Amino acid sequence: MQSNIDLLKESLAVVEAGDVKKLSGLVTDDMTFEGPAPAPLAKAAYLGLIDALIHAIPNWKFDANSFVERGDKVLVTLNVNGTHTDTLTLAMLPQPIPATGK
């Protein structure tokens, strides 16, 4: 059986590859994402966030380290790099953010 850390690492690679459909199959229906969002995100909202980020920052890469597994949760420290080449539209933002080229 795959550990939760290995599953998270696989999910990060899938996101970097831009494959939201495959990501959807890797995460459970009852998953929650806690991170740079105003509140925890359920699966559909999380997948929507990832899809929007991939669209706006198609070359993003994770520099992930410090993986810690606690029960069914994994804590990880991430640095994300990429170039903002298209408009970022998220429901949690008051307005879309035009591409910056940075």
C-alpha positions in Angstrom: 0.0 0.0 0.0 1.2 3.5 -0.9 2.1 5.8 2.0 0.3 9.1 2.3 3.7 10.9 1.7 4.2 8.9 -1.5 0.7 9.7 -2.6 1.3 13.4 -2.0 4.6 13.3 -3.9 2.8 11.5 -6.8 0.0 14.2 -6.7 2.6 17.0 -6.8 4.2 15.4 -9.9 0.8 15.1 -11.6 0.0 18.8 -10.8 3.3 19.8 -12.3 2.4 17.8 -15.4 -0.9 19.7 -15.6 -3.1 16.6 -15.4 -6.1 17.6 -13.2 -8.1 14.5 -14.4 -5.4 12.2 -13.1 -5.2 14.2 -9.9 -8.9 13.7 -9.4 -8.4 10.0 -9.4 -5.6 10.2 -6.8 -7.5 12.1 -4.2 -10.5 10.7 -2.2 -13.9 12.3 -2.4 -13.7 13.3 1.3 -10.3 14.9 1.0 -9.7 18.5 2.3 -6.9 20.8 1.3 -5.6 23.3 3.9 -3.2 25.9 2.7 -3.1 29.3 1.0 -6.9 29.6 0.9 -9.3 31.4 3.3 -10.8 28.1 4.4 -10.2 24.3 3.8 -11.2 23.2 0.4 -13.2 20.1 -0.5 -12.2 18.0 -3.5 -14.2 19.9 -6.2 -13.0 23.3 -5.0 -9.4 22.0 -4.7 -9.4 20.6 -8.2 -10.9 23.9 -9.5 -8.1 25.8 -7.7 -5.4 23.6 -9.2 -7.0 23.9 -12.7 -7.0 27.7 -12.5 -3.4 27.8 -11.3 -2.3 25.4 -14.1 -4.0 27.6 -16.6 -2.4 30.8 -15.3 1.0 29.4 -14.4 1.5 26.4 -16.7 5.2 25.9 -15.9 4.9 25.8 -12.1 7.2 23.5 -10.1 7.2 22.5 -6.5 10.2 22.4 -4.3 8.8 20.2 -1.6 10.5 19.2 1.6 9.9 18.4 5.3 7.2 15.8 4.7 5.6 14.7 8.0 2.8 12.1 8.1 0.4 12.3 11.1 -2.3 9.7 10.8 -4.2 10.4 7.6 -2.6 13.9 7.1 0.6 14.9 5.6 2.3 18.2 6.4 4.7 19.5 3.9 6.7 22.7 3.3 6.5 23.9 -0.3 8.1 26.6 -2.4 6.3 27.0 -5.7 7.9 28.6 -8.7 6.5 29.4 -12.1 5.7 32.2 -14.6 2.3 33.9 -14.5 1.5 33.9 -18.3 -2.3 34.0 -18.3 -5.2 35.5 -16.2 -5.7 33.9 -12.8 -9.4 33.6 -12.0 -10.4 32.2 -8.6 -13.7 32.4 -6.8 -11.9 33.5 -3.6 -10.5 36.6 -5.3 -12.5 39.7 -5.8 -11.3 40.0 -9.4 -9.1 38.1 -11.9 -5.4 38.8 -11.8 -4.0 39.6 -15.3 -0.8 37.8 -16.4 2.3 39.5 -15.0 5.0 37.6 -16.9 6.8 37.0 -13.6 
